[in-house]
């Protein structure tokens, strides 16, 4: 007689080690899992709410300066090192992991106007109001050694900005003119002037490393090529640009922060019209920095807020502010794309998360999957009114809130007026000028 | 300039005059400004002239006196000093040493310089020519641009250069923007052991032993630092990129695998002991060889001849040898056994067959001619005639027509010999005989059926040939047609009834008045449809043209009948061929027009055949009626067919039908032109009547098949708007429907009574026991009556109470930006993302983040190497493509 027995292969249901995930037989028959849309909607809603709950971007404040922080510099090879220069000529080197000042040096008399770390990460340059360019070692002087610069160049005029070439021993300064210096020489190898006598910022293109852009006081942005004897082109806008920053991943795009509360992203090949106008600030934008991925940038404004814009978005995705933070003068996005550093008028440097609700540190695989899934859900349901409302809600200081509203009213009024003028004038005499075209006065060849 | 030169010339002339003709006292008055100079000379050379000059030049007198005085004074000094002249004009004439060469101030011409050159023979002629040309050309160099202008140009050029340089990044930027996922940092450090140089930069060999070792290593070109590679290896690495290497390796692997497969296969085949297998194999090979040989005969006769000779040789050898004959040892034993053993006998026979085969003479194109003729003769006799018949009907373009019949090997030749067909009735007997003869070919039932059909047709045609001469005269023959049919039919019934007895029954039900003879014609239809025989329609066409006339005649009397029939039609016929009656109803009117149009063109396509078939059915029905009331009311209006069209929209076709068609039959679906307005009133009345009578009809409509839709579309072209709308809403009692609808909605909106009674609680339970009424009353929960409906007092309005404001709060009320239409947006929302609905892999794929960064890694800006990498990839990709293309070839 044959006895029938149940026999199963344990491989089908027993995991090999206890670290494995339990084998769960699944039936994906859609009829067994109804209401997918509504269930996922609920999940998305919850994810959005949780995101807002966890959105705590402020990490630390580094205090120690005795005057407003005027410039910041990222270390090129070390993530945890930050340099800051203040309005009293003091430079401080910070250790971000310990959140403490490692070294302090009196670099200049008067403001430290600009600061940049050499590409190798062993030394850095500063320019100040005392018409000097100084090169310093990153390492603190040994015991008994005096704190003095490696190299000092005396200039004829005040320098207002500084940037270093990404690969070579070449740096650029700006002041009355834009100068390109060789590190080995005490006089500039190139000097560009173009009818202006005051520049506020100069930046090397990190991709096409021979190109430069600078902001001048005649409301213009001027482009240069280090190899050419003359500047390339300039665009004059309705108001002055404070700083300019190149996209580190896309060679021909740069963004400038303008006094008219906006930021403008240009394609350097077509300066006639900015590609995007980034609006949201309610006061002059003082500084900006691209994220190292080139997907977003952060801007610091006189209105005491920091805003993060997607590179092709007209409005910010995030706004950071604290009660005590005053006018934000300088801002940097850390090289690992995780943090934002801001230096402000009230002598503090602040460390922020680039993604407010992100969990810091190493994520477990399941955590990461969950985060990915909820991100995707949020993205999928972003157009649903409730989710949109929750996701876009930000608390703003009263002043900024009211100013924003005021701006909106003004803008609306202006638009209305323009419309009325157009309506009551001969067709064609009052052309429609797009927002992008409005802010460019002319392009000078 | 010109002015200046003029002056010079004048000066020159003066000077000449003064020097060459010293004593001529002619001094022009305009030379005043030159005085000083002249004086100088004069004073140096001669004193006499001065007096003369004094006399003439009154103005310069005083000065001259003064000069003389000065000279005298200076002469007193003893030593005579050389005096520098006064400078009153540009210094061309002045020499530092007051020495003046002749022609000093002259403009030097090129000719002056070349002059000597002309004489010297050492100068090549070419240079001379060039110089001469130069001499003739008197272009001036343009004056330089202003500084601003030139700077602007410089800037423009520089900008253009820079922008083109920057534009190189366009591809990479686009690619990155489109990328589904970007992983930063972009250039990851290669994993694996890092070369020692990079790890320890400052380290040096210090001890003597170390130094010795390193010296040895470097002498032998071995890697000094740690593991890695020798220079040679590195060079080889550089020579071939990773991708190329991978591709190459994959190719090699594949080749090796294929080789091993082949080896294994041959080994296995060699081991097979089965004689039969080898026999088959050999036979196949031989066949293959023959085929090849045939080809070779065409392409390369020389080689073929060689082959032929080889074959011939082999044959000769076979014939000479005693192999495969009954003289071998084995054969002898078999012969002995053969008397008793069936198997042995067979084996012997086989062997002899093999021998026969091997010794058979090969027939090729080279030695074929004589044989061919014989073959042809044989073939012609063997082939059945009906095959030709099939081709005769101008249906050669129709693939169906060449279906099974063409499988006969000799068919091709036959189709050419059309003459045989005309022999007609005499040849009818042949096919049957032939079939019997063909023993090897296993015939399917269909084939036999087909043949039968053909033979039958043959007979019928032969019959027709007597009665009706040519099918082209159809239209003229109309009156004859019924007679024809009757004539045609007699031969058919025997076979027909055997094949398909059920169909005629249905038809009978449908139209009881139909004469018996006609039934037999109809069943043919399905068969023909399936088999796609061209011949059938030929006959039918003859009948078709009658269509319109007959219908017209019928109309006045028939309608009642029809209306009764039609509703029943589908119910009865749905079982087998639901399409037939419907089609008929629809297609009655179109058929005749069509046919009249198309017949002359020759019905080549299957669709047409099908339509012909349906029309044939129609025609048959009509002819039946005609038979009932011959020559009745011939003058009835031709627009009547449109009255039937109303129902025509209900046409339903089965899927099988469509499959057979391959495409929706276009010909049949055409409808007659719009009926005049005069008739519409009657039509409407009729339509409504119809609907009132047939409430179940709607079900039929609700089976919408694709062709039905097209049908209606086609008909739209021909129908006027009113007629169309009327048809669409035929039989709708709108008002009552609306009321019903409203009542339904009201009922649905009423709150339901909730019955929470549980049987068995508090009392006996079991089958057939109901909970007590008391209990039921207690547990039945009546909901509160809803608030009065808003459309309570509005009889002609339904207001939905379903709208829920709490839900609408969560719903998207306008189309979000990137989406073009609602369907797009909804489809994105509809697809779930979670692992509840998707497999693990899918979820992972779907929820991939756009940007991935590594924790604690510095993300460097894009470097120029990326550009190179990109370019390399492109080139590698194109090369790979070429490779694959080559491989394919």
Interface residues (C-beta under 8 A of the other chain):
Chain A: X26 X28 X30 X33 X36 X37 X39 X40 X41 X43 X76 X77 X79 X166 X206 X207 X208 X211 X223 X225 X228 X229 X230 X231 X232 X233 X248 X249 X250 X251 X252 X268 X269 X292 X293 X294 X295 X335 X336 X337 X338 X361 X362 X369 X372 X373 X375 X376 X377 X380 X381 X383 X384 X385 X386 X445
Chain B: X151 X152 X154 X155 X156 X158 X159 X161 X162 X163 X165 X166 X167 X169 X173 X176 X182 X184 X809 X810 X811 X812 X813 X816 X825 X828 X829 X830 X832 X833 X834 X835 X836 X837 X838 X839 X843 X844 X846 X847 X848 X849 X851 X853 X854 X855 X856 X857 X858 X859 X860 X861 X862 X863 X864
